[in-house]
Amino acid sequence: MAKIKHNNFLDTVDEVITNATKAGVLHLHAEGSGLNGRKIKVNGIESFHFGTTGYLWVWNKTSVLKMLL
């Protein structure tokens, strides 16, 4: 009987996450005591943080905040 290699969606997701973690692009931890919304420091390297709109200083503009409230 032929051996069938089973590959389901969860196996694929697990493999992608495992490989990305080993490559150093997932499960990273920010350094420092706080975040300013603009930059983030990971593994001693300071980079712009694109996970929020903080890099645009949108949160710091009173005209934008007034429109949102």
Secondary structure as UniProt FT lines:
FT   HELIX           9..23
FT   STRAND          39..42
FT   TURN            43..44
FT   STRAND          45..48
FT   HELIX           53..56
FT   HELIX           58..60
FT   HELIX           62..68
//
